Amino acid sequence: IHFYKSLLITNCSMMPISSHKKSISQELEQWIKKMRCSGSTGIGIESFADIRVGVDPSDVEEGCASYDTIECEDVRKIVNSETNINCKESLTLKLENGDNIEGFFKDGLRHGLCVVSLSEGNVAEIRGNYKEGKLDGKAKITFKDRSTVDGYFKTGILHGFARYFDKKGRLTFIGNHKNGRPDGTCWKIIRGGGCVVGRVDSDGHLTGIRIAYIYPDYETALVGSFKDGVMEKGQEAAVTAMVEDEAGIKVPIFTKPEGHVHVRQIGCFDHICSDPTAPDPYESKLVSVCCSAIAGAQEGLFAKMDIEVNTTVAFYNGSRADPACFDPSTWETNNYKIFDPADIPAGTIDIPAWAQSPTAYCGSLAHKTNHSFIPNGQFVVFDHPKFGLIPCIATIADIQHGEEIMVGYGYDMEAAPDWYKTAWKNSHFGQEGLDYKDWLECNIKNPLATNRR
């Protein structure tokens, strides 16, 4: 095993996933799930015996930036003039600039649990333990945009384990901190289920030459160069083992990266990618294109293994459709158009005629999925390491090996092609007289109606 600056990488080549690898991936997945517990439902990560979190034992350097902008002397003046400086009851103070403090004090300084509301800057609230006027131990920082940092502080500075959540409460970052910046091995949680992991640079960014993107199976990875958590280029590797560093952060061990070099590239009006026949290493394990038994469908997307519900199985990358080329009078040029999540609501992704054969383009395969009014998959959004923000297919039912993967297209019935209208009429729902709009509302998360017009 070679220890590089950013990752542990073994010398062995990639091999079929063994039961040992499966257990490692499952352990890693469970660790990430525990990290997602924000405590809002009463379950925090401190309730898990196997999770080690806390303050970093090293000293804090002078001059580090703090989230708390209230000076100790300003608090001391108000407490000394208005209250008993050693009052054992919770006090509420309002500063001249509009800041509010509710909590406990000792010798005129915040000491114990306090809630601080700030009127200026990007921090809205600080809730945590204070010691001699400064944050000490666990605290939660809430910003004006409602995103949060849940971490451990020392002499007022973020200096220990911390997790970051967006305004919807979704986990976005995990890592140890020193002097207010991420330090050592850190994790960036990507929309759709992937993760970026590696040692951060001196500025606390996931930038370097041996950082990894791990797909949602927690086995398949692209290891290479990244800039601020975004892949520049990478080669396929596999997670083979895992260790835990001194801060309690999981550090995956990978096989030696090898094979095709995947370069990040976002499609544009006349371009999909520079390597159209390079398959995605994760997608190609799960699905393949085969002949469909659906009348008139020709090809379809099929499972290469048993797949559980809520699994991302395929990606929908393509060129970006030019609105000037849209012809509303025919479906021949609109069959492969789908919403572009990076350009809502006007953007459209398309598969041009030359790329519709899997021998010409197989960089992503979701465009090969057929329609069903009883789908086992649905279109959602995925932040792909190579193609950026694109649609993907996630399963909504368990799927067996060899079963065709199908989604509900969700067309506007008035503008839908004739085959779609006929299929609805002949479907169980159509035969039972169900209103199409009711079916649409209950079954389609991201309809294609407005994208293919």
N, C-alpha and C positions, 0 to 999 in steps of 0.2 A: 504494500500500500504506500502510495506517495502522498505526503501532506503538502498541498499547495497553499498559497496565501489565502485563497478563497474557499477551497473545497477539498474534501477527501475523495480521492479517485483511485480505484483499484486498477491494476494492470490487465485484468482479464477482459476478454471481449464480451460483447453482449450475448446472452444465452436465453433459452426459453425460461419464462417465469416459473420458478419452483414454488413449492408450498412455503418454503422459508421466505422467499421474496414477498409472497402474498401476505404473510404475517407481518413483515416489516411495513408494507404499504398500509395495511389495516391499522397498525399501531400509529403510524404517522397521521393517517386520516382521523383517528380518534383524538390524537393530540390537538390537531387543528380544530376539531369540533369543540373540545373543551376550551380552547382559546376563545371561541366565539361567545362563551357564556359571559355576558356583560354584567350580570347580577340584577338586571331589571326585573327578572321573574323570581328573584330570591335565590338563584343558584349562581354563585361566583366561582372563579377558578380556585379560590382558597379552600373550597369544599372538597377538592380532589387531592387525595393524599400523595399522589405521584407527581404533582405539579409543584416545582420549587420556584417561588417568586420572592422578591424582597429587594432591599437596598444594596447597592454595590459596596463592598467593603473598602474600596480605595478612597483617598481623600479628594475633596472637591477643590478644583483650582479656583484662584481668585478671578473676579471679573466676569463670571459666567452669566448669561442672560437668564432672567427668571420670568415666569408667567405672572407672578405677583408684583404689581407695580406700586403697592402701598408701602411707604416707608415706615419703619418701626417707630421713629420719633413722632411722626404724625399721629399714630395710634396712641402712643404713650401720653401725649399732651391731652387728648380728649379723655382718655380713661382716668388720668390723674385729676383732671379738673372736674369731672362729672360723677365719678364713682369711687367706691372703695377699690383700691388697686389690686386687692387680693380677694375680690368677690368670688364666691364659689358657685354662684348661679350664672346661667347663660345670660349674656348681655347683648343688646342690639345697639350698634353705633352707626351714625351717619356722618361721613366726612364732608368737608366743604365742597368738594368737587362732585358730590353725588354718590360716591362709593358707599356701600353698606357692609357692615360686618356683624354677623350674629355668631356668638360662640363664647368661649371661656378665656379668661385672662389671668396672668400672674405677673406681678411687679410691673403692671402697665402694658404688658405685651400679650399678644395672642398666645395661648398655651392650652392645648387640648383640641377638641373638635371645633372647627369653625367653618362657616359658610360665608364666602366673600363675594359680593356682587360688584362688578366693575362697570362704570359708566363709559369709560373711554377705552380705545384699543379694540383688538379683535377677540379678547377673552371676555366672556359674559359672566362666568361663575367659577369659583374655586371652592371645592368641598374636600376637606381633609384635616389631618392632624397637624398641629403646630407645636413647636418647641422653641421657647424664648423668641417668639415673634416670627419664626420662619417655618415653612412647611417641612415636616419631618415624618417620614413614613408614607403610608398609602394616601393618595389623593386623586381626585377626579377633576380634570379641567374641561369645562364646557365652553366652546367658542360661540361667537355670535351667529355662525352659520349652523349651529347645533351639532357639529362634529365634536368628538371628545377624545381626550387622552386619559387613560386609566393607568397610573404608574406609581412608582416609589421615589420619594424625594429625600434629599439630604441637604441640610442648611439652606433650604429654599430652592434648590436646583434639582431638576429631573436627573436622578443618578441611581439607576437600577432598572429592574424589569418594567416594561410598559407596553401597553396595547393601544392602538388607535382605531377609532370607529368613525364611520361617516355619519351624516345627519339622519340616516335611516337605521342606525344602530348596527350596520354591517362592519365586520372586522376588516381592516385594511392593512395593518402593519403590526408586527411583533418583534421585539428585540430588547436587549439590554442597552442601557444608556450610561454614559459618563460625561459629566460636565455639561449636561443639557443636550447632548447629541447621541444618536444611535452609535453603538460600538459593538464590534465583533460580528458574529453570525446573526443576521436578521432575516425576517420573512416579510415579503409584500404579498398580500392576498389579492388575487386578480378576479375581476368580475367574470362569472361563469364557472369558477371552480378551480382554476389553476393557481400556482404560487411561484414567486421568484425568491430564491434563497442564495445567500452568499455572505461573505464578509464585506462590510461597508468600508468605504474609503475614509480618509481623515476628516472629511466634511460630513460623514454620516450618510452618504449616498450609496446605493447599490450599483456602483460603477466599477468595472474591472474586467479582466479577461477570463476569469474562471468562476462565473456565476451561472446559476441554472434556473431554467423554467421547468417546473414539474406540472405535468398534465393532471386532470382530475382523477386518474386512476392511482396517483401517488407512486407510480412505477416508472412510467415513461418520462423522459426528460430531454431537453435541449440544453447542452452546456456550451458556453462560449463567452463572447464579449457582450456586456450590457452597459447602458448609460442611464443612470438614475432609475433603475428598475425596468427599463425597456430593452428588449433584445436587439442587438445590432446584427449578430450572426451567431449560429450555434450548430452543433452536431448532436446526433442522437446518442443518448446514454440511458442507463437503467439504474434505479435505486436498488442497491444490494444489501445495505445495512444502515445502521443509524447509531450515533453516539450522542451524548448529552454534554454540553460544555459546562464550565464552572457557574455560569449564570442560569442554568436550567433550560437553555435553548437547545432544541433538537438540531443535530447536524447530520444530514444524510450523506451516505457514502455511495459513490457512483462508479459504474464501469467506465473504462476509458472511452471518451467521445470518439466516434468514428462515423464514416459514411458521408453522405451528401451534406454540404454546408448550406444550411437554410439561412437566407438573408432576409431581414425584415423589409417588406415592400408593400405599400398600400396601393391598391388598384386605382386606376384613373379612367378617363373616358375611352381611351383606345388601348389600354394595357391591363392585363390581369396580373402577370408576374413573369419574371425572366426564366423560371424553371417550371413550366406548366406540367411536366410529366414526373415531377418529384412528389411522391405521396406524403401526406402528413403521417408522421410516425405513430401517432396515437390513433387517429381515425382508421388507418389501414389495419390495425389489430382488431377492430370492432366490426367493420362493415365492408362489403364489396358490392360491385355492380354486376347483376346477373339478369337473365331474361325474366320478365314478369309474366305471371299467369293472368293478369288483368287484361281484358280484351282491349286492343288498341294501344296498350301502354308501352309495348316493346321492352325497354329496360326498366329495372327498378333497383332499390337499395335493400340489401339483405344482411342479416346478422351473421357474423362469423363465429359467434359463441353465444351462450346463454347470457342475456343482459338484464340487469335489474331495473326496476322503475327508477326514475329520476337520474338517469345516466346520460351525460352528453355523449352522442354517438357520431355526429357528422357536422361538418362546417360548410357554410355557404359563402365562399369567396367568389369574386368575379370582377369584371370591369364596372366602372360607374357609367350608368346609362346617360347618354346625351339627350336632354329633353327635346332638342331640335329634331331628333330622329324618330320621335314617337309618332306612330300611325294608329289612331284609335279605330280605324275601320277594319283591322284584321288582328287575329290572335297569333298569326304565324310568327310575328316579330316580337311578341310579348309573352311567350310561354314561360320564359325563364327569368322574368323580372320579379324582384322581391325588394322589400323595404331595406334601406341603408340606415342602420342604427346610429351611424356616425354623422348623419345628415338628415335628421328628422325635422319637418315632415316631408320635405321635397325630394330627398335623395333616393335613388334607386340603384340596386346592384343588378347586373345582367350577365348572362352567359352568352357571348356572341356565337354565331353559327359555327365558326371553326372549332370552338372549344366544347361543343355539345357531345362529342364522342369521347369516351374515357381513354381512348388511345392517344388523343390529342391533348386532353387536359384532365389530370387526376390529382391536382394539388389539393382539392377539396371535392366532396362527393354529395353534399346534401341536396344539390340541384337535381339529383337522380331519383329522389323520393317521389312516389306517386300519391294520389289523393285517395282518401277514404272518409266516409261519413261516420265510420267507427275507427278513428285513428288510434295508433299506439305510440305516436310521437307528436311533438308540437314544436313550433319555431319559437325560440327565445334568443337572448343576446349573449354573445361570448366575446371576451377580449382576447383575441388570438395572438400568440407571441410573434407570428410572422406576418399575418394579414391585418392586424388591428381589430377594431370593433366591427364584428360581422354577425349575421344571424347564424344560429346553429340549431340542430335538432336534439331535443332532450326527450327521453322516453317517458310516457305517462302510464305505462303498464310493463309488466315483466315480458320479455321477448325471448323466444326460444331460438336456438341455433338453427339457421336456415329459414327463419320466418322473415317475411317482407316487412320493412319498416315503412309506415305510411302516416301522413299528416292530413289534417283537414285544411284545404286551401283557403276556405272562407271567402270566396268571391262574392262580390255584389251580384245578387241573382239577376238583376235586370241587365247587367253588362256581361254576365258570364257566358262562356262559349256554350254551344249547343250540347256538347257531350256532358257538361257539368249539370245542365238543367235536366237532361234525360236521366243522369245518374241519381239526382235527387228524387225525381219522380218515381224511380224504380227502387229506391232505398226503403228500408223498413220504416224510417221516419216519414218519408213522403207518402208511403202507402197508408200509414196510420193517420195522415192528415195533420201532422205537426207543422206549426208555422216555422218557416225556414229561419226567420230572425231569432226565434226562441232557441233553435239548435245552435245558431251562430253565437249567441250570447253565452251559452252554457259550455261550448266546446272549443272555441277558438280564442287563444290568448293574443296572437298577433295576426290578424287577417291580412290577406294579400290584396284585397280588393282595390285599395287606393294606389298600390305600388305598380300594378300591372296595367295601368290605364294610361 
